[in-house]
Amino acid sequence: MDIKALESFRGRQLSEQELAYFNANHVEFDKFMGLTFTEFGPDKITATAEVGPHLLQPAGLVNGGVFASLGETIGSFAGLMASGAPVVGMNNNTDFLRAVKEGTIEAEATPVHLGRRTQIWRIVMSNNGKTCAITTLRTMVLDEQP
């Protein structure tokens, strides 16, 4: 899915049909992580990722980079939805609170600050109803497509 198609979603909730199309056409990295968006709107984005062997580190736990990547991905899409323009990550701070070995990671991005040039997003990730990681993502709104 190209940036122009994504920009057309700005400021509104995606329909179930649009969400299904988006999930079928997002980038390979997101597909590799098993990321499925469940709600995609201007005020909140939610997604899930199924834990599998491809996300585990040698001790059998989800690699911390997975949480940082989920936070960056979901927060960046949220930034695009809020601004209507592409955004890039400037800082990703992910705190790991609980180990995850299996199941589903659920993530929710909500805005902390929506400025003209920068944004701050809070992405809370949970497993079995318990918070396992929190990402604070700062993004910069770009003037034009990278």
N, C-alpha and C positions, 0 to 999 in steps of 0.2 A: 504494500500500500504506500503510495507516495504522499509527500507532505501536503500537497494541495488537497487531496482527498481528506486527510486528517483535519486540515484547517476548516473544511466545510462542516465539521462537527462542533465547532466552537459555540459555547454558550447554551448548549441544549443537551438533554439526555438522549443517548442513542436508543433506538428501538431494538427489540429483540432481533430483528432481521439484520440491522446494521451491526449489532454486536457480534452476531454469528459470522457475518462477512469479515469483520475486523479480525476475529480470532482465527479465521481460516487463512488470512493473508498477512499476518504480521511477520516480522523478520525472523530469520532462522535461529538466531541466538535465543529469542523468546520461546520459540518452538522447542529448542533443545532443553531449556529449563522446564518445559511442560507448563508454561504460563497460559492461563485462561482468564480473560477478563470477564467479570460477572456483573459489573455496573460501571458505566462510563458516562460521566456527566460533568458539568462545570464546577460542581462543589465537592465532588467526591468520586474517586475511582477505586474499585475493589477488584481483586484478582485472586486466583488460587494457583498453586503449583503442587503437583503430585510428587512426593518424595520417591526417588528410585535410586538404584545403584550409581547412576551417572552423576548424582548430586552429592555423594558421600565422600568424605575423606577417609584415610586408612583406618581410623578408629571406629568407623561405622556411623559417624555423625554427619549431618548436613554441613558442608564446608561453609565457613563464614563468608566467603566470597559470593555464595549464592544469595545470602540475605542482602549483602551490599548491592548486588546486581539487581535483585528484585526491587529494592528501594529506589535505585537509580532509574530503572525502567518505568516503574509505575509513577514515580514522582515527575519524571520528564513528560510522560503523556498527560499527566494532570496539569503541568505547566503550559503545555501547548493548548489544552482545552480552555484554560483560564485566560490566556493572553491572545490566542488566535495566531500566534507566531511561533516558529521553532524556538526551543530553549536548549541550552547546553548546561551540563552540570559544572558547578564551580567548586563545590565542596560536598563530600558525602561522608557523614559521620554515622556509622552503624554500631550500635551497642548490642552485644549478644547477652541475653538474659537467661536463656534456657536451651539446653541441647535438644535437638530433634533427630530422631532415628528413622521415623516412618510416618506415614499418613499424608495429610494435606497441610500445606502452609497457606494460610489465608492472610491477605494483605489489604490494608485500607490506607489510602493517601488523602489527607485533608490539608488545607492551606493554613499556614501560620502567618505569612506575610505575602501580599500580592502587590508589589510595587510596579512602577512603569518599566524599570530596567532589571530588577531582580525579584526573585520569589524565594520563599522558604516553605518547604513541605515537610510534614511529619507523616511517616509511613510506619504503621504499626503492623507487625507480623505475628501471627499466632498459630498455634497447633493444638488441637483438642481443647480449644477455648482458653488456652493459657498463652500470655504474651511471651514470645521467644526472642524477638529482636525489634529494635526501634531504629529507624533511619531518620536523620534530619538531613534534608537535601536542599542545598542552595543552588538555584539556577539563574542563568542570565538569559534574558529575552533578546533574541537576535533581531536585527533590523531586516535582514533578508535571509533567504534560504542558504545554508552552508554549501 
